[in-house]
Every structure is written in C-alpha cells, then in structure tokens.
C-alpha cells in the first residue's frame, strides 16, 4: 500500500530564509506526488504535483518541490519564506488505486 | 472559495444524538470523498464515491453512514458517536480521469462529541 511520511511535526524558520518541508514516500509503481497547504479554519489547498518529467516542480506562492527517486523523497522548498507562509503542509501520494493518501502534516512557522 | 461547501462549520453532539454533515460541490466533478483529520495523524480516507457509487469504505465504524444522492451532494450521517470521533471532517471532490487529478476540499466540519 502506498504511504507518505513527514518526519517533522514542526518547522520554524525566520522570514527571508529558505525553507524545506520534508516528505518521503512508499509506493509500488510510478508515484504521483502532491503537496497541499491548510491555513487556519480552512480546508486543504493544492500547491503542486509531480507526475513525470522534470524532477523540480514549481507551484503556487513561489513554492517548489524536488522529486528524488533514489531517496524516495519529495521535499517542499521555498527560497525565501514569508510570515504568511505559516500553515500546515501535507504531502500526499496517489497510485493506481487512485486513492489520495496523506501524511500527518508539518506545521510551518515563519517568524518575522 | 474552492467550490466545495460544507455545513455546518461546527457541531457539538452528545453520544446519543443523530446528526448529519452535508457537502456540496459546484465544480461538476464526478468523485467525492470524506476524510477525517485528527491532530498529528495522517488524514484518514473514510469513504469514496465515484459517479454516486461507493467504491471505498476504509473499515469505518458503522456509526458513520455516508450517502451520495447525486454527484454534487454528499452526506455523512452520524449516530451514537464516541468522544474519540471528535475531529475535523473534510469533504473533497475531484474529476476522475487520471492519477494527476487534484482534490478540492471544503473548509470542514469541526465535530465535538461530548
């Protein structure tokens, strides 16, 4: 069965610094990987996805993610964090069964 | 606005009550989902409906009963819940047709079982 792991419950960064939110996956066959963000009192919003092609995927709000097949990772990155990026971030994977499976989430806090 | 609306936003119920959560999507999608979100745990996929047919039930207790009368509406009927069922219940929809399809989520119903 496919799954994702987000090893960090919490990530703290200073505004203007680069940020990384980690995700590793386990799936049979080719992975279809996603990142979602959840702001307070809101549902999850799609950020970006990897299907095939370039290992570096660009998404909304300046975020990008790097697919690494050998390390089975799909880390979310942003070169310069904003206070408004503070939210809960979820990694997800989908395989041939077509069900989207999510990680436990990582809370990102960007301090001024 | 994601095009997926959930009501109510908050619900407090006793263990003997019967209540229902409602979800409506205005996106023309043909698949709808219920997820349960508990703190520091992966989102739990509860039910999946494709073209109004239930295609997945992830060993969810029978005190949760889904209903999908048409492709735009999804309900979750609740009865004799337990305190551990307190969580944020999220509805989502998608267009089934490829593994690249993303989910669109509602804002959720925050459920408290007393």
HADDOCK unambig.tbl for C-alpha pairs under 7 A between the chains (distance, minus, plus):
assign (segid A and resid 32 and name CA) (segid B and resid 99 and name CA) 6.87 0.50 0.50
assign (segid A and resid 32 and name CA) (segid B and resid 100 and name CA) 6.70 0.50 0.50
assign (segid A and resid 41 and name CA) (segid B and resid 107 and name CA) 6.66 0.50 0.50
assign (segid A and resid 42 and name CA) (segid B and resid 107 and name CA) 4.43 0.50 0.50
assign (segid A and resid 43 and name CA) (segid B and resid 105 and name CA) 5.36 0.50 0.50
assign (segid A and resid 43 and name CA) (segid B and resid 106 and name CA) 5.19 0.50 0.50
assign (segid A and resid 43 and name CA) (segid B and resid 107 and name CA) 3.97 0.50 0.50
assign (segid A and resid 43 and name CA) (segid B and resid 108 and name CA) 6.06 0.50 0.50
assign (segid A and resid 44 and name CA) (segid B and resid 105 and name CA) 5.67 0.50 0.50
assign (segid A and resid 45 and name CA) (segid B and resid 104 and name CA) 6.94 0.50 0.50
assign (segid A and resid 45 and name CA) (segid B and resid 105 and name CA) 6.88 0.50 0.50
assign (segid A and resid 51 and name CA) (segid B and resid 100 and name CA) 6.49 0.50 0.50
assign (segid A and resid 94 and name CA) (segid B and resid 99 and name CA) 6.74 0.50 0.50
assign (segid A and resid 98 and name CA) (segid B and resid 99 and name CA) 6.02 0.50 0.50
assign (segid A and resid 102 and name CA) (segid B and resid 42 and name CA) 5.72 0.50 0.50
assign (segid A and resid 102 and name CA) (segid B and resid 43 and name CA) 5.56 0.50 0.50
assign (segid A and resid 103 and name CA) (segid B and resid 42 and name CA) 4.63 0.50 0.50
assign (segid A and resid 103 and name CA) (segid B and resid 43 and name CA) 6.70 0.50 0.50
assign (segid A and resid 104 and name CA) (segid B and resid 40 and name CA) 5.48 0.50 0.50
assign (segid A and resid 104 and name CA) (segid B and resid 41 and name CA) 4.53 0.50 0.50
assign (segid A and resid 104 and name CA) (segid B and resid 42 and name CA) 3.61 0.50 0.50
assign (segid A and resid 104 and name CA) (segid B and resid 43 and name CA) 6.48 0.50 0.50
assign (segid A and resid 105 and name CA) (segid B and resid 40 and name CA) 6.89 0.50 0.50
assign (segid A and resid 105 and name CA) (segid B and resid 42 and name CA) 6.89 0.50 0.50
